[in-house]
Amino acid sequence: MSETYDGRAFINGARTPAIGQLTFDCISPVDGRLLTQVARCTEADIDAAVAAARAAFEDKRWCGMPPAARKRVMIKFADQLLIHAEELALMETLDMGKPIKYSKAVDVNSAANCIRWYGEAVDKIYDEIAPTASTALALITREPMGVVGVIVPWNYPMIMAAWKIAPALAAGNSVVLKPSEKSPLTALRLAELAIEAGIPPGVFNVVPGYGPEAGSPLALHMDVDCIGFTGSTRVGKQIHVMAGQSNLKRAWTELGGKSPNIVFADCPDLDKAVEAAVGSIFFNQGESCNAPSRLFVEASIQEQFLEKAVALAPKFAPANPLNPDTIMGAIVDKTQMDTVLRYVESGKSQGASLLYGGEQALSETGGCYVQPTIFAGVKPEMKICCEEIFGPVLSVMGFTDAAEVVRQANASMYGLQAAVWTRDINRAHGIARALRAGTVHVNQYDEDDITVPFGGYKQSGVGRDKSLHAFDKYTETKTTWIRIDSPV
């Protein structure tokens, strides 16, 4: 099994071992098996990748192409993902633990759609002429930034990479991608598929490794013009500091979340609200920054709601992710599994009522599995209410007053997503405006597509992924002011 996947880095169009010949083990959370050994890149490898990216940018082998030409390559790149969908889905599941049905239907398809969408968009974005006096012509144009560093997390390896590399590449930048050491395999394969699609060598490089050894040198690099990061708020703060310590590179960070989900008694469909609340927190094993982990239910329907939620929870019992019927798979690794279980113990010790789950599951497999877990009677000061768990743990609280529940919903350092369920259109609009979150869902949760921006308020980060707004992160805006001396 260790020879199945190539774990070498991808620099300047070719696979290469780490310069120091170091590797780390890539262990599957499905059953604990060794998948391969991955290049453990360090500062020297980052230097090599950045140098390749800079050379590609300076000689304009990619950014010098007309937008329509880059579009054709990006669309072919997206097609390559779909051609290799089975391979990529299996790789994602073995590496990260998510169910195979979602790896293919959600992750591969979403990544391909993202790459295709930005490819199709790039030759449809017009520059501007400012409304100046007749004695001047002021042109406002977009230009690629240059070398873009990208650091992505382990929970959606392909999707998170696509959200950043697609607009960055489409705009004409060169990219150096550092995937999480917990799930690096699909990122490395994407780089090969990019070359096959026609993206020139040096334009898209992938350097796996640990954060302090590879991520920090990328964020600190003096020849990186922009850094895009998705991950924890703690590391995101460090990225901003390193950007300032180096060359004041642009830093765009999509960070943690503790999203509130508010259900009023006049919810138009209680069963749908229960299914969304339970399904969204247990989807991807709860390893989603936007998971609605804080559930507020109006007191008059709370008992009924909880009965339905607990009855639905067994549907999400973890199982082998390679089984096409499985809907909740493995936690990414033992470290994260232990973190989730510590939060469960914290919830119990601080007085929350454990209604369902809360235990490790399938330990005999050698994999990393946690039962879907539901707590009631949660108080705002409890750790399970305040801190991002990144696991299948739902914290439920009751409320009686709309203003108070909005205050509690906003009483978080995060502001990524939120939801409100009500028949009252005035209430829906009013609360949506009052919630401090980048996205507010009404009578559903997590419906979206590539056309709308994704990002948060407060310590959930800065900048937006997805939509045309993402181009703002990876382009410079230039003004060219031309004096006109009229001959007439």
C-alpha positions in Angstrom: 0.0 0.0 0.0 2.9 2.3 0.7 3.8 2.4 -3.0 0.3 3.3 -4.2 0.6 7.0 -3.9 3.4 9.4 -4.8 4.1 11.7 -1.9 6.9 13.7 -3.5 6.6 17.5 -3.8 5.7 19.1 -7.1 8.0 21.9 -8.1 8.5 23.5 -11.5 6.4 21.0 -13.3 7.9 17.8 -11.9 7.7 15.5 -8.8 10.7 15.9 -6.6 11.7 14.7 -3.1 12.3 17.2 -0.4 15.8 18.7 -0.7 16.7 17.4 2.7 15.3 13.9 1.8 13.0 14.1 4.8 9.6 12.4 4.7 6.6 11.9 7.0 4.1 9.0 7.2 0.7 9.5 5.6 -1.6 7.4 7.8 -5.2 6.7 6.8 -7.8 7.4 9.6 -10.0 4.7 8.0 -8.0 1.9 9.5 -4.6 3.2 10.5 -2.8 1.8 7.5 0.3 3.6 6.0 -0.7 5.1 2.7 2.7 6.5 1.6 5.5 8.6 2.8 5.2 12.3 1.9 8.0 14.8 1.2 8.6 16.8 4.4 9.4 20.1 2.8 11.3 22.8 4.6 12.6 26.4 3.9 14.9 25.2 1.1 12.0 23.6 -0.7 9.8 26.7 -0.3 12.7 28.8 -1.8 12.8 26.4 -4.8 9.1 26.5 -5.3 8.9 30.3 -5.0 11.8 30.7 -7.4 10.0 28.5 -9.9 6.8 30.5 -9.5 8.6 33.8 -9.8 10.4 32.8 -12.9 7.1 31.6 -14.5 5.5 34.9 -13.6 8.4 37.1 -14.8 8.7 35.4 -18.2 4.9 35.7 -18.6 4.4 32.0 -19.7 1.1 32.1 -18.0 0.1 35.7 -17.1 1.0 36.8 -20.6 -1.6 34.5 -22.2 -4.8 36.2 -23.2 -7.6 35.6 -20.7 -9.5 33.5 -23.3 -6.4 31.2 -23.6 -6.1 30.8 -19.8 -9.8 30.1 -19.7 -9.5 27.2 -22.1 -6.7 25.7 -20.0 -8.6 26.1 -16.8 -11.7 24.4 -18.3 -9.5 21.5 -19.4 -8.0 21.4 -15.8 -11.6 21.1 -14.5 -12.3 18.3 -17.0 -9.2 16.5 -15.8 -10.6 16.3 -12.2 -13.8 14.7 -13.5 -11.9 12.3 -15.7 -10.0 11.2 -12.6 -12.9 11.5 -10.2 -12.8 7.9 -9.0 -9.1 8.1 -8.2 -9.3 11.5 -6.5 -12.4 10.5 -4.4 -10.7 7.3 -3.2 -7.5 9.3 -2.4 -9.5 11.9 -0.4 -11.4 9.3 1.6 -8.3 7.2 2.4 -6.3 10.3 3.3 -8.9 12.3 5.3 -11.6 9.8 6.3 -14.8 11.3 4.7 -17.4 9.0 3.2 -16.6 8.0 -0.4 -20.1 9.0 -1.5 -19.3 12.6 -0.6 -15.7 12.6 -1.7 -16.9 12.0 -5.3 -20.4 13.7 -5.3 -19.4 16.8 -3.3 -15.6 17.3 -3.1 -14.5 16.3 -6.6 -17.5 17.9 -8.3 -17.3 21.1 -6.3 -13.6 21.5 -6.9 -14.0 20.9 -10.7 -16.9 23.3 -10.8 -14.9 26.0 -9.0 -12.0 25.7 -11.4 -14.3 25.7 -14.4 -16.3 28.7 -13.1 -13.2 30.9 -12.6 -11.8 29.9 -15.9 -15.1 30.9 -17.6 -15.2 34.1 -15.7 -11.8 35.5 -16.4 -12.4 36.7 -19.9 -15.7 38.3 -18.9 -14.4 40.8 -16.3 -14.0 44.3 -17.8 -11.8 47.1 -16.5 -13.1 50.6 -16.0 -12.7 54.2 -17.2 -13.2 56.7 -14.4 -15.7 59.6 -15.0 -13.0 62.4 -15.1 -13.0 65.7 -16.8 -12.5 65.8 -20.6 -8.9 66.7 -20.1 -8.0 63.3 -18.7 -8.5 59.6 -19.4 -8.2 57.5 -16.2 -8.0 53.8 -16.7 -8.6 51.4 -13.8 -7.2 48.0 -14.6 -6.6 44.7 -12.7 -3.2 43.0 -12.8 -2.1 39.7 -11.3 -0.2 40.1 -8.0 2.6 37.8 -8.9 3.4 34.8 -6.6 0.6 33.7 -4.4 1.2 31.4 -1.5 -1.7 29.2 -0.4 -2.1 27.2 2.8 -5.2 25.0 3.2 -6.6 22.8 5.9 -7.3 19.1 6.0 -11.1 19.0 6.2 -11.9 19.7 2.5 -8.5 19.4 0.8 -9.6 19.6 -2.8 -12.4 22.2 -2.3 -10.4 24.5 -0.1 -7.5 24.4 -2.5 -9.8 25.0 -5.5 -11.4 28.0 -3.8 -8.0 29.7 -3.7 -5.9 28.4 -6.6 -8.8 28.8 -9.2 -9.2 32.6 -9.0 -5.4 33.1 -8.3 -4.5 31.1 -11.4 -7.3 32.4 -13.6 -6.1 36.0 -12.8 -2.6 35.1 -14.1 -0.7 34.5 -10.9 1.8 31.8 -10.1 0.9 29.7 -7.1 2.8 27.8 -4.3 0.3 25.6 -2.4 1.1 24.1 1.0 -1.5 21.5 1.8 -2.1 20.2 5.4 0.2 17.4 6.4 -2.9 15.5 7.5 -4.3 15.3 4.0 -1.8 16.2 1.3 -2.4 13.6 -1.4 -5.0 15.2 -3.6 -3.3 18.5 -3.7 -0.2 16.8 -5.2 -2.3 15.0 -7.7 -4.0 18.2 -8.7 -0.7 19.7 -9.7 0.0 16.8 -12.1 -3.5 17.2 -13.6 -2.8 21.0 -14.0 0.3 20.2 -16.1 -1.7 17.7 -18.2 -4.3 20.4 -18.8 -1.7 22.8 -20.1 -0.8 25.0 -17.2 3.0 25.7 -17.8 5.6 24.3 -15.4 6.4 26.6 -12.5 3.0 28.2 -12.4 1.4 25.7 -9.9 3.7 24.2 -7.3 2.8 22.0 -4.2 5.0 21.7 -1.2 3.7 19.4 1.5 5.1 19.6 5.1 4.5 20.8 8.6 3.3 24.3 9.4 6.4 25.6 11.2 8.8 24.0 8.6 6.9 24.8 5.4 3.9 27.1 6.1 5.9 29.7 8.1 8.7 30.0 5.5 6.0 30.5 2.8 4.2 33.2 4.9 7.5 34.9 5.7 9.0 34.7 2.2 10.1 38.0 0.8 9.3 37.0 -2.8 5.7 36.0 -2.1 3.2 38.8 -2.9 0.1 37.4 -1.3 -0.8 34.6 1.1 -4.2 32.9 1.2 -4.9 30.8 4.3 -7.8 28.7 5.6 -7.4 27.1 9.0 -7.6 27.9 12.7 -7.9 31.5 14.1 -4.8 30.9 16.2 -2.7 30.1 13.1 -4.4 32.8 11.1 -3.3 35.4 13.5 0.3 34.2 13.1 -0.1 34.4 9.3 -1.0 38.1 9.6 2.0 38.7 11.9 4.4 37.0 9.5 3.0 38.9 6.6 3.8 42.1 8.4 7.2 40.9 9.6 8.2 40.2 6.0 7.3 42.2 3.0 3.8 43.3 4.1 2.3 40.8 1.7 -1.4 40.7 1.3 -2.9 38.2 3.8 -6.3 36.7 3.3 -7.5 34.4 6.1 -10.7 32.3 6.4 -10.7 31.0 9.9 -12.8 29.4 12.6 -16.5 29.4 13.4 -19.0 28.6 16.0 -22.1 29.2 14.0 -25.5 29.8 15.7 -28.6 28.1 14.4 -31.8 29.7 15.7 -35.2 27.9 15.5 -38.3 29.8 16.4 -41.6 28.0 17.4 -43.2 29.2 14.1 -40.6 27.4 12.1 -42.3 26.5 8.8 -41.2 22.9 8.8 -39.9 21.4 12.1 -38.8 18.1 10.6 -36.7 20.0 8.0 -35.2 22.1 10.7 -34.2 19.1 12.7 -32.8 17.3 9.7 -30.7 20.4 8.8 -29.5 21.0 12.3 -28.4 17.4 12.8 -27.3 16.7 9.3 -25.2 19.9 9.0 -23.3 19.4 12.3 -22.6 15.7 11.6 -21.7 16.2 7.9 -18.0 15.7 7.2 -17.8 14.3 10.8 -18.4 17.9 12.1 -15.1 18.9 10.6 -16.5 22.1 9.0 -15.7 25.6 10.0 -19.2 26.7 9.2 -20.9 23.8 11.1 -24.0 25.0 13.0 -22.6 23.8 16.4 -24.6 26.2 18.6 -28.3 25.4 18.3 -30.9 27.7 19.9 -34.4 26.4 20.0 -37.4 28.4 21.3 -38.4 26.9 24.7 -42.0 26.0 23.7 -40.8 23.5 21.0 -37.4 22.5 22.6 -38.5 19.2 24.0 -40.2 18.1 20.8 -37.2 19.3 18.8 -34.7 17.3 20.9 -36.8 14.1 20.7 -36.7 14.3 16.9 -33.0 15.1 16.9 -32.0 12.2 19.2 -34.2 9.9 17.1 -32.4 11.0 14.0 -28.8 10.8 15.4 -28.4 7.0 15.0 -28.6 7.5 11.2 -25.2 9.1 11.5 -23.4 6.3 13.2 -19.9 6.3 11.9 -19.0 3.4 9.5 -16.4 2.5 7.0 -16.0 5.5 4.7 -15.4 3.2 1.7 -18.9 1.8 2.0 -21.0 3.8 -0.4 -23.9 3.8 2.1 -21.8 5.5 4.9 -22.8 9.1 5.7 -20.4 9.7 8.5 -16.8 8.5 8.4 -13.6 8.9 10.3 -12.0 11.8 12.2 -8.9 12.9 10.3 -6.4 11.5 12.8 -6.0 10.3 16.4 -4.9 13.8 17.6 -8.1 15.3 16.4 -10.2 12.4 17.7 -8.7 12.9 21.1 -9.4 16.6 21.0 -13.1 16.0 20.2 -13.4 13.4 23.0 -11.7 15.9 25.5 -14.4 18.4 24.6 -17.1 15.8 25.2 -15.6 15.2 28.7 -15.5 19.0 29.3 -19.2 19.3 28.4 -20.1 16.5 30.9 -17.9 17.9 33.7 -19.3 21.4 33.2 -22.9 20.2 33.7 -24.3 19.9 30.2 -26.7 17.0 29.6 -25.4 14.3 27.2 -28.4 13.2 25.2 -26.7 11.0 22.7 -23.2 9.6 21.8 -20.1 11.0 23.2 -17.9 8.0 22.8 -15.2 6.7 20.5 -16.5 4.2 18.0 -15.2 1.3 15.9 -11.9 1.2 17.9 -11.3 -2.3 16.7 -10.7 -1.1 13.2 -7.6 0.8 14.0 -9.3 4.0 12.7 -10.5 7.2 14.3 -14.2 7.4 14.8 -16.5 9.3 17.2 -20.2 8.9 17.7 -22.5 11.7 16.8 -23.0 13.6 20.0 -25.8 15.9 21.3 -25.7 18.0 24.4 -28.6 19.9 25.9 -28.7 22.3 28.8 -25.6 24.0 27.5 -24.6 27.3 29.1 -22.9 30.2 27.2 -19.8 29.9 29.4 -19.1 26.2 28.7 -16.2 25.3 26.5 -18.4 23.3 24.2 -20.4 26.5 23.5 -17.5 28.9 23.2 -14.7 27.0 21.5 -14.5 25.4 18.0 -14.5 21.6 18.4 -14.2 20.6 14.8 -16.1 17.3 15.4 -19.6 15.9 15.5 -20.8 17.6 18.7 -24.0 19.6 18.8 -24.7 22.1 21.7 -28.4 22.9 22.3 -29.8 25.8 24.2 -33.3 27.1 24.8 -34.5 30.7 24.5 -37.7 32.7 25.0 -36.8 36.2 23.8 -35.7 37.1 20.3 -33.5 40.0 21.3 -31.7 37.9 23.9 -31.1 35.0 21.5 -29.6 37.4 19.0 -27.3 38.7 21.7 -26.2 35.2 22.6 -25.7 34.3 19.0 -23.4 37.3 18.5 -21.6 36.7 21.8 -18.8 34.8 20.1 -15.4 35.8 18.7 -16.4 34.2 15.5 -18.8 35.4 12.8 -18.7 32.9 9.9 -22.3 31.7 9.4 -25.7 31.7 11.1 -29.2 30.6 10.5 -32.8 31.6 11.5 -35.9 29.5 11.1 -39.3 31.3 11.1 -42.4 31.9 9.1 -42.3 35.6 9.9 -40.6 37.4 7.0 -40.1 40.6 9.1 -38.4 38.6 11.9 -36.3 36.7 9.3 -35.0 39.9 7.8 -34.6 41.7 11.1 -32.6 38.9 12.7 -30.6 38.2 9.5 -29.5 41.9 9.6 -28.7 41.7 13.3 -26.6 38.6 13.2 -22.9 39.3 12.8 -22.0 36.7 10.3 -20.7 36.5 6.7 -23.6 34.3 5.6 -27.0 34.0 7.2 -29.3 31.2 6.1 -33.1 31.5 6.4 -35.2 28.3 6.7 -32.3 26.1 5.5 -28.7 25.6 6.3 -25.6 25.6 4.1 -27.3 26.0 0.7 -25.0 28.0 -1.5 -22.9 27.8 -4.7 -19.8 29.3 -6.3 -21.6 32.5 -7.2 -21.8 33.8 -3.6 -18.9 34.9 -1.4 -17.8 32.8 1.6 -16.1 34.3 4.6 -16.7 35.8 8.0 -16.9 38.7 10.4 -14.7 39.2 13.5 -12.1 36.5 14.2 -13.5 34.3 11.4 -11.1 36.0 9.1 -10.8 38.6 6.4 -11.5 38.5 2.7 -13.9 36.3 0.8 -13.6 33.0 -1.1 -15.9 32.2 -4.0 -17.8 34.5 -6.3 -16.2 37.3 -8.4 -15.2 39.0 -5.2 -12.3 36.4 -4.9 -10.6 38.1 -7.8 -10.1 41.1 -5.5 -7.8 39.1 -3.3 -5.4 38.0 -6.1 -5.2 41.1 -8.3 -3.8 44.6 -7.9 -5.9 47.6 -9.0 -3.9 50.1 -11.0 -4.9 53.6 -12.1 -3.4 55.0 -15.3 -4.0 58.7 -15.6 -3.5 60.1 -19.1 -3.5 63.9 -19.7 -5.5 64.9 -22.8 -4.7 68.2 -24.4 -7.7 68.7 -26.7 -6.7 70.0 -30.2 -10.2 71.5 -30.6 
